C-alpha cells in the first residue's frame, strides 16, 4: 500500500468512529501485510474502558441523587402543623409506647418493627391529608393486689364481648389492638379454659393482644391510684402515636364509622352530658398536634381529680386548637352520636328498662345504595317506648354503673345483661345490640347452650 493509500485509509477510519480502533491505532506494517484494521493499542483500550465507566458512573450517581432526594422529601419533611400553636423552639415529640419491651421486641414483623424509630424509615409522620386509620384500640387491666400481683384469672363478661365484637362486625378493622397487663400465661389459659364469652374473644378476627405497662405515678411524683386513671394514660399515648378508634369495653358500635374516619378532621369527638368531650369513644389521626399535646400535658396536669387530666383537659385543648382559622383539628358531634345516655340510675332507664313486647312492630327500613330514599321515608312513625338509634354511631352503655349502683331494680323485669335479654329485644339497648349478637351466634363465634338463650322469669 502506497503512502497515499495509507492516508486515504486513515481518513476513512476518522470518518467512521464506530469501527474498531481509530486512525492513531492503525499500524503501517500491518497495512502493508494486507490487514484492513489493526488491533487497538493497550493505551487506547484503557481509554475506552475508562470513558464508558465514567458514563456509567455518572448515570448511577444521578440515580442515587434522585433516590436520596425523593427519600428526603418523603420521610424527612413533615406535613405542616397548626402553625398558630406551634413553638418552633420545641422539638417535635413522639410519645413512647406503653409496651413491655422484652415481649414486644421479640414479635417478628410486629408493631414495633413497623412503627418504631428502629425501622428504616422511622416512626409515622403526621399527615393532614390522610384518613383516620381503620384500627381499634381497647385497654384492659387485670385485677392486682397492692404488690401488683394478679388476683384473678382473665375473664370477659358478655357486656365486654359485645363491645369487642361490635367493633369487628361493623368496622371490619385492619387490626383490633387489645392493650393489657395480663400475663401471657393467663391469656393462654383463658383461651383454652375460659367460659364461653372469654373463649369467644379469642375468635374475633384480627385481634392482637398487646402487653402494656400501666403507670402508677407521674413524672412529678403524683400517685395514680385509680384503675381508670391508669388506663387514661395508656389510652392517650396509644391514640396519639397510632391513631384509629378508641373504645371503652362497654362502648358498643352500632354502625360503620367510615364517613367519620374520612371526614378530613384530625379527631372526631362527641360531647357528654356535661358538654365536655366524652372519652369512652373517639377517633384520631396518628401524631396529630392536639393528641400529642394531650399526651404530653396529661402527665403535667394530673393531680388525682376524676376528670382533670382526661375529659376536662381534652375539652380545653379542643377549644384551643379549634380557634385557628380553617382548623380541622376536631369534629365535635352532639351527645347522641357517642353518648346518648348518662350514668345516673334514672337516666339508665332509657337503655335497660324492659317493656311489653309488640310482635307487630317493625323497625324502620334502611335505604339501600342507589335506592330512592323517598320510598322508605316515614314522616309519622310510632316509636312508642323505642329510641331511634339511627342518630347514634356508638353507644356508651355505662354497664359498670349497673353493678356499682345496684340499679337493677329500676328496670322492671331486668335481671342481668345476658344474651337472652338482648335476643328478646324488649329494651332499647337490646334492640341496638341484637344484630351483632345474632351474627355471633349464627357464625358460631359465640357458642351457647339453648337454655342460655331463653330469658328467665323474674
Secondary structure, DSSP 8 states (H G I E B T S, - for coil): --HHHHHHHHHHHHT-TTSSS-GGG--HHHHHTT-SS----HHHHHHHHHHHHHHHHHHHHHHHHHHHHHHHHHHT------GGG--TTS--------B-HHHHTTSTT-HHHHHSTTSTT-S----TTS---SEEEEEE---B-TT--B-S-----HHHHHHHHHHHHHH--SEEEEEE---HHHHHHHHHHS-HHHHHHTTSTTEEEEEB---SB-TTS-B---HHHHHHHHHHHHHHHH-EEEE-TTEEE-S--HHHHTSS-SEEEEB-TTSSB--SEEEE-TT-HHHHHHHHHHHHH--S-TTIIIIIHHHHHHHHHTTSTT--SEEEE-TTTT--S-SSGGGGHHHH------TT--------TTS-GGGT--SS---TT---GGG-SEEE--HHHHHHTTGGGGGTT---S-HHHHHHT-SHHHHHHHHHHHHHHHHTSS---GGGGS----
